[in-house]
Amino acid sequence: METGKLIKELRTSMKMTQAELARKSGVDFTTISKLEKGSRPGNITTHRKIAKALGITLSELYKEIEEPSRPVLEVNSIGKHKTDIFYYNKKAVSQILLERISSHKMIPEIMLLEKTGATHMEQKPRGTEQFIFILEGSLEIKIGEATHQLKKGESIYFDASIPHLLKNISQKTTRALRITTPATL
């Protein structure tokens, strides 16, 4: 349910008018009207004031809000669609597995690191996370001051806002699935 519809439902179940909710919450009457009609989304401060006036917490208000279900957004087949390839250097390559990554919440990619290949030190924005699963070979992953070694079938999940570097430590090409969320390059 959308925020405005839920606010209206709660307000009317309490037999409260928009004017009463405005007075009790300190939110302008026209703002409440626009929220309930769906012509204005409001912000967290407005929602907090309204929730308090309705006698619920902000988390209780948001708990009832559902994201609309989304069907499968994209089906890809490597080679059939144009996806981006990022070259760290001659021995380290990443192929993004989706088109139009800016419209997605995550970036899945296949990392290929040849023998002795390594990425450069990376640091994503705060709140970015990464998951890496080793498909073939072995990787050494330096995250901040810590170093982790992963082999085929192992994975790691970490805060990508910490500086990190991937290095192939096997005698053959290492392939890894890397997923970054939210989508950020």
Long-range contacts (C-beta under 8 A, 24 or more apart in sequence): 1-64, 1-65, 1-66, 2-38, 2-65, 3-35, 3-41, 3-42, 3-47, 3-61, 3-62, 3-65, 4-34, 4-35, 4-36, 4-37, 4-38, 4-40, 4-41, 4-42, 5-36, 5-38, 6-61, 6-64, 6-65, 7-32, 7-35, 7-36, 7-50, 7-54, 7-61, 8-36, 10-54, 10-56, 10-61, 11-36, 11-54, 14-54, 14-55, 16-54, 21-50, 21-53, 21-54, 24-53, 25-49, 25-50, 25-52, 25-53, 26-53, 27-53, 73-104, 74-98, 74-99, 74-100, 74-104, 88-117, 88-118, 88-119, 88-120, 89-117, 89-118, 89-120, 90-114, 91-115, 91-116, 91-117, 91-118, 91-168, 92-117, 92-118, 92-119, 92-166, 92-168, 94-178, 101-183, 101-185, 102-183, 104-183, 105-181, 105-182, 105-183, 106-179, 106-180, 106-181, 106-182, 106-183, 107-179, 107-180, 107-181, 107-183, 107-184, 107-185, 108-177, 108-178, 108-179, 109-177, 109-178, 109-179, 109-180, 110-135, 110-175, 110-176, 110-177, 110-178, 111-166, 111-174, 111-175, 111-176, 111-177, 111-178, 112-173, 112-174, 112-175, 113-137, 113-139, 113-166, 113-167, 113-168, 113-173, 113-174, 113-176, 114-168, 114-173, 115-168, 115-170, 115-171, 115-172, 115-173, 116-167, 116-168, 117-167, 117-168, 117-173, 117-174, 118-165, 118-166, 118-167, 118-168, 119-165, 119-166, 119-167, 120-165, 121-163, 121-164, 121-165, 122-160, 122-163, 122-164, 122-165, 123-160, 123-161, 123-162, 123-163, 123-164, 124-160, 124-161, 124-180, 124-184, 125-161, 125-184, 126-161, 127-161, 127-182, 128-159, 128-160, 128-161, 128-180, 128-181, 128-182, 128-184, 129-157, 129-158, 129-159, 129-160, 129-180, 129-181, 130-157, 130-158, 130-160, 130-164, 130-178, 130-179, 130-180, 130-181, 131-155, 131-156, 131-157, 131-178, 131-179, 132-156, 132-157, 132-166, 132-176, 132-177, 132-178, 132-179, 133-176, 133-177, 133-178, 134-174, 134-175, 134-176, 135-175, 135-176, 135-177, 136-172, 136-173, 136-174, 136-175, 137-168, 137-170, 137-172, 137-173, 137-174, 137-175, 137-176, 138-168, 138-169, 138-170, 138-174, 139-166, 139-167, 139-168, 139-169, 139-174, 139-176, 140-166, 140-167, 140-168, 140-169, 141-165, 141-166, 141-167, 142-167
